[in-house]
Every structure is written in structure tokens, then in C-alpha cells.
Amino acid sequence: MKAIVLNLDSKEKISLTDVQESIIGPGEVRVKIKAAALNHRDEWSRQGLYPNLKSGIILGSDGAGVVSEVAKGVDTSWIGKEVIINASINWGDKQSVQGKNFEILGMPRNGTFAENVVVPVDRLYQKPDHLTWEEAAALPLAGLTAYRALTYQGQLEDDENVLITGFGGGVAQFAAQFALALGAKVSISSSSPDKIKKGLKMGASFGFDYTNPNWVDKAIEATQGGFDLIIDGAAGDSFNQLIQVCKPGGRIVFYGATRGNPGKLEARRIFWNQLKIMGSTMGSDKDFRKMIQLIEQKEIHPVIDQVFPLEKAIDAFDRMRAGEQMGKIILKP
């Protein structure tokens, strides 16, 4: 079958190649992929930024498709069903944190950038009828990360003021959509005027250009005091600006650190204003189920940026590296 594999010895570090189909093991199924979606971890693997990378592994965490085969002992009624694959594997028994055996589909085990993929049957969820294949494929990793950050870690309540930073990326886009669906007053930040315009069109109350030196004052004035909850994926030195725009008693949840660690942290402001700062990554099976329920109840449609065939995977990866996307970048076999 055709697949996009990590090839660390090549110029582009990934390649489209013919690979042997994986053998189905106990408790597993084979899913014929209809669409898959890129995440930053795919591009970071390409750049060699993850430990223990191995050439020949099929990349891709997000995918949706049709079950074509099941292992002996697995319920045969799965065959022919349209499904979304939960990329969160071996989360463990605790809702509060993943276990030591936790992994994400697509590295180190073969992922979804292929004509088919083999996964444990308990990773399957029936595709909501209102979603296209592209929309369904966009959901798993970014959607789950956003949902847990908002609900479990952020404890979002109806009518709260929420700031979603870095709007345009997958997690931020889902966080904005979910927060709006849950009744929050949503604001977004981005350095792109076009992305801010799109966020406002989606329902955000305010959009802030975080490169504007006055954005903190503007945000506090617009929201009459700041934000109850902030969802961030960048961290870096600008993290202190988030502390400034967070209301006393508010919460900041960060799910990434694309700008690295903060050079300093305003500890006095944190303890005096009794702020809660929490980390979050991916989510449990309970989080995934509740996310799917919300998407079905509110008929949420993920935002799709562009769709590429597997043969154009390098173009898709390059687009993600450039940060040009608004929504999810899709690959189709």
C-alpha cells in the first residue's frame, strides 16, 4: 500500500512509498483511510525534534475511514462502519493524567498517512453523520486537546470570558468553536489580520493582534477586566502578558510551548491574583466521548484549510511549517 513514511536520510525527510500492510493482532481492526489530517507533531518529527525517531515509520495521528477487517474475536459488526480513530493510546485509569505507557498514534507505531491503518478496536468511534470525511479526520488530536483544556483542566463555565491564543492552528480553532458552543464569550489573538477577521466571523467577540504593544490594555478594556480562562499553546516570554490579562481568580491552561520556556515568570502577580496555571495534553477516553457528544449535539463543523493527495504530502507539510493554515490541513489517499 502507499504511505508517507519518515525517511531521515532523504532531503525532505519524508517520502511516499509502497509498504507492507501491517498484520492484524488480537483486539485490532484494519481501517481503510478516507482522510487524514496533519498535526505539528508530524512536521516536528520530520524536523527531527522528537526523541527515538525511526525511519520507515508511517506518520499521521488523525484519521477517519471504513473498517475493512477485524481480528478473530472482535465484533464483526464493525466491518463496514464509518469511524473516527482516537489517536490517544493507553491513556490509563486516571482521568487526571496519562499513564506511563501512553502514546500517540503515528510515532512510534504506524499512523494514518496511508491507504489503511491497523489500530486497537477500542480506538474507534462512529463518525457523526453530519461530518464529511475531511471534517471527521480533522478531529482527533487537536479536537481532544482543545476539549480537555477547556473543560477538564479549564473548568469552563457558561458566559465566562475566554481568550484563545494563536487562532488559526488546529487546537486553537477547535477551542474557539467548543467554547462558543458551550456558551462562553470568546476572544482570539493572532498576528494575522486575516485570521482575526475569520475568527470574528465565526463568532468571536474580540480579536487582538499580539504583536501590538498595546494589546494587553486593549483586551482588558474590551472585556471590562480581562479573561476568566485563557487557552494557550505558545508559552515563551509573552506568557507574562497572559498573566496580565487574566482576571483575579482566573485560569490559564497551556497545551504547548511553541515559543519555548518563559525567560521569567511574574510570580507575585500569580499568587496575589490567585491565578491557576495548568498544563494539558491530549485527553482521556472520557474526554473523547464527551467531545464527540458535543460535536453531534451542536453539529459543529471543523474548519478545513486545504486538502492534498498523498502525492503532495511535502507541500502539505511545508504549508504547516510556514504557519499559513487556517484550520486543519488534510491528506487523502
C-alpha positions as CSV (number, residue, x, y, z in Angstrom):
1,M,0.0,0.0,0.0
2,K,1.0,3.7,-0.4
3,A,2.1,5.5,2.7
4,I,4.0,8.6,3.9
5,V,7.0,7.4,5.9
6,L,9.7,9.1,7.9
7,N,12.9,9.0,5.8
8,L,15.6,10.8,7.8
9,D,18.3,10.1,5.2
10,S,16.4,11.9,2.4
11,K,16.4,15.6,1.7
12,E,12.7,16.1,2.5
13,K,12.8,13.7,5.5
14,I,9.6,12.1,4.4
15,S,8.7,10.1,1.3
16,L,5.7,8.4,-0.4
17,T,6.5,4.7,-0.8
18,D,5.0,1.3,-1.0
19,V,5.0,-0.5,2.3
20,Q,3.8,-3.9,3.5
21,E,0.4,-3.8,5.2
22,S,0.5,-4.4,8.9
23,I,-0.7,-7.7,10.3
24,I,-3.8,-7.5,12.5
25,G,-3.1,-8.6,16.1
26,P,-5.5,-9.6,18.8
27,G,-8.2,-6.9,19.5
28,E,-7.3,-4.9,16.4
29,V,-9.0,-3.8,13.3
30,R,-8.0,-2.5,9.9
31,V,-9.4,0.8,8.8
32,K,-9.4,1.9,5.1
33,I,-8.4,5.6,5.4
34,K,-10.7,8.1,3.7
35,A,-8.9,11.2,5.0
36,A,-6.1,12.0,7.5
37,A,-5.0,15.3,9.0
38,L,-1.7,16.9,9.8
39,N,-0.6,18.0,13.2
40,H,2.5,19.9,14.3
41,R,4.0,16.6,15.7
42,D,4.2,15.3,12.2
43,E,6.2,18.2,11.0
44,W,8.3,18.2,14.2
45,S,9.0,14.5,13.5
46,R,10.1,15.5,10.0
47,Q,12.5,18.1,11.6
48,G,13.9,15.5,14.0
49,L,12.6,17.3,17.1
50,Y,11.2,14.1,18.7
51,P,13.4,11.5,20.6
52,N,13.7,7.9,19.3
53,L,12.6,8.7,15.7
54,K,13.0,5.8,13.3
55,S,13.0,5.9,9.5
56,G,10.3,3.8,7.9
57,I,7.5,4.6,10.4
58,I,4.2,5.8,8.8
59,L,3.4,9.2,10.2
60,G,-0.1,10.6,11.0
61,S,-2.2,10.6,14.1
62,D,-5.5,11.8,12.8
63,G,-7.7,9.7,10.5
64,A,-11.2,8.6,9.6
65,G,-12.3,5.8,7.4
66,V,-14.2,2.5,7.0
67,V,-13.5,-0.7,8.9
68,S,-12.4,-3.3,6.4
69,E,-11.2,-6.2,8.6
70,V,-11.2,-7.3,12.2
71,A,-9.1,-9.7,14.2
72,K,-10.5,-13.0,15.4
73,G,-12.7,-12.4,18.4
74,V,-13.5,-8.8,17.5
75,D,-17.2,-8.0,16.9
76,T,-17.7,-8.4,13.2
77,S,-20.4,-5.7,13.2
78,W,-17.6,-3.2,13.0
79,I,-16.9,-4.2,9.4
80,G,-18.2,-1.5,7.0
81,K,-18.8,1.1,9.7
82,E,-17.6,4.7,9.2
83,V,-15.3,5.6,12.1
84,I,-13.1,8.2,13.6
85,I,-9.8,7.0,15.2
86,N,-8.9,8.2,18.6
87,A,-5.1,8.8,18.4
88,S,-4.7,8.7,22.2
89,I,-3.5,5.1,23.1
90,N,-3.0,3.6,26.5
91,W,-4.1,6.7,28.5
92,G,-4.5,4.6,31.6
93,D,-7.0,4.6,34.5
94,K,-6.6,8.1,35.8
95,Q,-8.7,11.0,34.4
96,S,-6.2,13.4,35.9
97,V,-3.1,12.3,33.9
98,Q,-1.9,9.9,31.3
99,G,-0.2,6.7,32.4
100,K,3.5,5.7,31.7
101,N,2.5,3.6,28.7
102,F,0.7,6.4,27.0
103,E,1.5,7.0,23.3
104,I,0.0,8.9,20.3
105,L,-0.7,7.1,17.1
106,G,1.8,7.8,14.3
107,M,5.1,7.5,16.3
108,P,6.3,5.1,17.4
109,R,3.6,2.9,15.9
110,N,2.5,3.3,12.2
111,G,-0.1,6.0,11.7
112,T,-2.8,7.2,9.3
113,F,-0.9,8.7,6.3
114,A,-1.5,5.5,4.4
115,E,-4.2,3.7,2.5
116,N,-5.1,1.8,5.6
117,V,-4.1,1.5,9.3
118,V,-4.3,-1.1,12.0
119,V,-5.5,0.1,15.4
120,P,-7.0,-1.4,18.6
121,V,-10.8,-1.7,18.2
122,D,-11.3,0.4,21.4
123,R,-9.8,3.4,19.5
124,L,-12.9,3.5,17.1
125,Y,-15.8,5.9,17.4
126,Q,-18.7,6.1,14.9
127,K,-18.4,9.1,12.6
128,P,-21.1,11.7,13.2
129,D,-23.4,11.7,10.2
130,H,-23.1,15.5,9.7
131,L,-19.4,15.4,9.2
132,T,-17.6,15.0,5.9
133,W,-14.6,12.6,5.8
134,E,-12.2,15.6,5.8
135,E,-14.0,17.1,8.9
136,A,-14.0,13.8,10.7
137,A,-10.3,13.3,10.1
138,A,-9.6,16.8,11.4
139,L,-10.9,16.0,14.9
140,P,-8.9,13.5,16.9
141,L,-5.7,15.0,18.2
142,A,-6.4,18.8,18.1
143,G,-10.1,18.4,19.0
144,L,-9.3,16.2,22.0
145,T,-6.5,18.5,23.2
146,A,-8.8,21.6,22.9
147,Y,-11.8,19.9,24.6
148,R,-9.8,18.7,27.6
149,A,-8.0,22.0,28.0
150,L,-11.3,23.9,28.1
151,T,-13.5,21.5,30.1
152,Y,-11.5,19.3,32.4
153,Q,-8.5,21.5,33.1
154,G,-10.1,24.9,32.4
155,Q,-13.4,24.1,34.0
156,L,-15.2,26.4,31.6
157,E,-18.5,27.8,32.8
158,D,-21.3,29.4,30.8
159,D,-20.9,33.1,30.0
160,E,-17.3,33.3,31.0
161,N,-14.8,35.4,29.1
162,V,-12.3,33.1,27.3
163,L,-9.2,34.0,25.3
164,I,-7.9,31.6,22.7
165,T,-4.3,32.5,21.6
166,G,-2.7,31.7,18.3
167,F,-6.0,31.4,16.4
168,G,-5.7,29.6,13.1
169,G,-4.0,26.5,14.3
170,G,-5.9,23.3,14.8
171,V,-6.2,23.3,18.6
172,A,-7.0,27.0,18.8
173,Q,-9.6,26.7,16.1
174,F,-11.4,23.8,18.0
175,A,-11.0,25.6,21.3
176,A,-12.8,28.6,19.9
177,Q,-15.6,26.5,18.4
178,F,-16.1,24.4,21.5
179,A,-16.1,27.4,23.8
180,L,-18.7,29.2,21.7
181,A,-20.8,26.0,21.7
182,L,-20.6,25.8,25.5
183,G,-21.9,29.4,25.9
184,A,-18.7,31.3,26.5
185,K,-17.8,34.8,25.4
186,V,-14.8,34.1,23.2
187,S,-11.9,36.4,22.2
188,I,-9.0,35.4,20.0
189,S,-5.4,36.5,19.3
190,S,-3.2,36.2,16.3
191,S,-0.6,38.1,14.4
192,S,-2.6,37.7,11.2
193,P,-5.3,40.2,10.4
194,D,-7.0,37.7,8.1
195,K,-7.1,35.0,10.8
196,I,-8.6,37.6,13.2
197,K,-11.3,38.5,10.7
198,K,-12.2,34.8,10.2
199,G,-12.4,34.3,14.0
200,L,-14.7,37.3,14.4
201,K,-16.9,35.9,11.5
202,M,-17.0,32.5,13.4
203,G,-18.5,34.3,16.4
204,A,-15.6,35.7,18.5
205,S,-16.4,38.9,20.3
206,F,-12.9,40.4,20.0
207,G,-9.7,39.8,18.2
208,F,-6.3,41.0,19.3
209,D,-3.0,41.3,17.4
210,Y,-0.5,40.1,20.0
211,T,2.3,41.9,18.1
212,N,0.6,45.2,19.0
213,P,2.4,46.6,22.1
214,N,-0.9,47.9,23.4
215,W,-2.9,44.7,23.0
216,V,-2.9,43.9,26.8
217,D,-4.6,47.3,27.6
218,K,-7.0,46.9,24.7
219,A,-8.0,43.4,25.9
220,I,-8.6,44.4,29.5
221,E,-10.6,47.4,28.4
222,A,-12.7,45.5,25.8
223,T,-13.6,42.7,28.3
224,Q,-14.0,45.0,31.3
225,G,-11.4,43.4,33.4
226,G,-9.8,40.6,31.5
227,F,-10.4,36.9,31.0
228,D,-11.7,34.1,33.3
229,L,-9.9,31.5,31.2
230,I,-7.0,31.6,28.7
231,I,-6.1,28.7,26.4
232,D,-2.5,29.0,25.1
233,G,-0.2,26.8,23.0
234,A,2.8,29.1,22.8
235,A,4.2,30.0,26.2
236,G,7.5,31.8,25.7
237,D,8.2,35.3,27.0
238,S,4.7,36.5,26.1
239,F,3.3,34.2,28.8
240,N,3.6,37.1,31.2
241,Q,1.2,39.1,29.1
242,L,-1.4,36.4,29.5
243,I,-0.9,36.6,33.3
244,Q,-1.6,40.4,33.0
245,V,-4.9,39.9,31.1
246,C,-6.1,37.1,33.3
247,K,-8.8,38.2,35.9
248,P,-8.1,37.7,39.6
249,G,-9.1,34.1,40.3
250,G,-8.8,33.2,36.7
251,R,-7.2,30.1,35.0
252,I,-4.5,29.7,32.3
253,V,-4.2,26.4,30.5
254,F,-1.4,25.8,28.1
255,Y,-1.1,22.7,25.9
256,G,2.2,23.6,24.1
257,A,5.3,25.8,24.1
258,T,6.0,26.6,20.5
259,R,7.8,29.7,21.7
260,G,9.8,27.9,24.3
261,N,10.0,28.5,28.1
262,P,9.3,32.0,29.5
263,G,12.5,33.8,30.4
264,K,10.9,34.9,33.6
265,L,7.5,34.5,35.4
266,E,5.6,37.1,37.3
267,A,5.2,35.1,40.4
268,R,3.9,37.9,42.6
269,R,1.1,38.7,40.2
270,I,0.2,35.0,40.1
271,F,-0.1,34.4,43.8
272,W,-1.6,37.8,44.6
273,N,-4.3,37.4,42.0
274,Q,-4.7,33.7,43.0
275,L,-4.3,32.5,39.4
276,K,-4.3,28.9,38.4
277,I,-1.8,27.8,35.7
278,M,-2.2,24.3,34.4
279,G,-0.7,22.1,31.7
280,S,-2.7,19.9,29.5
281,T,-2.0,17.4,26.8
282,M,-4.3,15.2,24.6
283,G,-7.1,13.6,26.7
284,S,-8.7,10.5,28.2
285,D,-11.3,8.2,26.6
286,K,-13.9,10.0,28.7
287,D,-12.8,13.3,27.2
288,F,-13.0,11.9,23.7
289,R,-16.5,10.6,24.2
290,K,-17.8,13.8,25.6
291,M,-16.1,15.8,22.7
292,I,-18.0,13.6,20.2
293,Q,-21.2,14.2,22.0
294,L,-20.8,17.9,21.9
295,I,-19.9,17.9,18.2
296,E,-23.1,15.8,17.5
297,Q,-25.4,17.9,19.7
298,K,-24.2,21.2,18.3
299,E,-23.5,20.0,14.8
300,I,-20.0,21.5,14.9
301,H,-18.1,21.5,11.6
302,P,-14.3,21.6,11.9
303,V,-12.6,24.2,9.8
304,I,-10.6,22.8,6.9
305,D,-7.7,24.7,5.4
306,Q,-6.6,22.7,2.4
307,V,-6.8,19.1,1.1
308,F,-3.8,17.4,-0.5
309,P,-3.4,14.0,-2.1
310,L,-0.7,11.8,-0.5
311,E,1.4,12.5,-3.6
312,K,1.5,16.2,-2.5
313,A,2.4,15.5,1.2
314,I,5.6,17.5,1.1
315,D,3.5,20.6,0.0
316,A,1.1,19.9,2.9
317,F,4.0,19.6,5.4
318,D,5.6,22.8,4.1
319,R,2.4,24.7,4.5
320,M,2.2,23.6,8.1
321,R,5.8,24.6,8.7
322,A,5.1,28.1,7.3
323,G,2.2,28.5,9.6
324,E,-0.1,29.7,6.8
325,Q,-3.0,27.4,7.6
326,M,-6.4,28.5,8.9
327,G,-7.9,25.2,10.2
328,K,-6.7,21.7,9.5
329,I,-4.6,20.5,6.6
330,I,-5.9,17.2,5.1
331,L,-4.3,14.4,3.3
332,K,-6.3,11.9,1.2
333,P,-5.1,8.5,-0.1
